[in-house]
Amino acid sequence: MGKPAMDDGTISAFCETVALLMAAGIQTDEAVAMVAEDAADGLRPVYRTMYDRLAQGATLAQAMAASKAFPAYVQVMAAQGARMGRLEETLLALARRYGDEARLLDRLRTGLGYPAALLCVMSVVLGFTVMGVLPVFTDVYESLSGSLTEGSFSQVATAMAVGWAALAATVAAAAASLAAVAMTGSPRGRARLTALLERFPPTREAAYGLALSRMVAALATGISAGVNADDAMADAVSGVEHPVLAARARAALDLMVDPRDPEGLIPALVKARVVDPVYARLLGATARTGALDETLDDLSRDLADEATGSLMAAIDGVEPVLSAFLSVAVGATLLAVMLPLVGVMASLA
């Protein structure tokens, strides 16, 4: 039986706790052992596996890999931080990142959970209305056919079509909302949801900014440790999961290591459209003062804050949109019930 994969909140808490314990002078293996003492029963085997590997001389990244519970990005960043002597700072950065993602998921569950439940209830109500109530009205209208014009029957057919269309749209919206909520409950589902956010026009730019903030944070870690720009960029690129950013970052790295005409870090980022030229001018100015790593770290935080704010705003907008859709669907169904009556009254007049 495979070990459980950690959710974002657990990863954030683990990274922050281990970083704080290491800052207090506690060795990594002892820090993991202390975390295991207060862990939930399902996570204790994970931490015990990590402790055993650490006690045998493995690095934290190797212990994470052995536990099979951490994402590849966490393992890459932990290995990079340890290699550069900045493991504590790297773990704190990971704690911030996964803490932000946990808050986004909580906001998404809240934003979709209530409308999804309401849509499910209304799907049942509309289904009963369309399949049980509307046919009764239709039979009554048809029983009056002796004194009605032929135009009334077309309105009866229109009423049935409107009712079924409203029901189908409500059921589809309920299914989509439930699927999105269900995706937040598993690592594979969260990966699919992230891929949807990366392609969905209202959230595409924010998802790119969030992925860019992670890459810039990794780049800052490497440069601050004295690693040359090419190697720091290669390490940062290895942890990128966003498909568009990954392609652009690899193109920038190819420009940097081109033996015929190598580009500097900042010109390569601009030419490959990894960063906006506005940020490039800021990075270029600080690079000449020797404070590039600090500026990259600040830029990573700014990008993360901006992207997180945009994503939360988009998520908050889902509930009113679904509520408005539900109102339209209910109104359309009521119209379907009343529309033939209008034709009857017009015929009688």
Secondary structure, DSSP 8 states (H G I E B T S, - for coil): -------HHHHHHHHHHHHHHHHTT--HHHHHHHHHHTS-TTTHHHHHHHHHHHHTT--HHHHHHHHT-S-HHHHHHHHHHHHTT-HHHHHHHHHHHHHHHHHHHHHHHHHHHHHHHHHHHHHHHHHHIIIIIHHHHHHHHHHTGGGS-THHHHHHHHHHHHHHHHHHHHHHHHHHHHHHHHHTTSHHHHHHHHHHHHHSHHHHHHHHHHHHHHHHHHHHHHHHTT--HHHHHHHHHHT---HHHHHHHHHHHHHHT-SSS---HHHHHHHTTSS-HHHHHHHHHHHTTT-HHHHHHHHHHHHHHHHHHHHHHHHHTHHHHHHHHHHHHHHHHHHHHHHHHHHHHHHH-
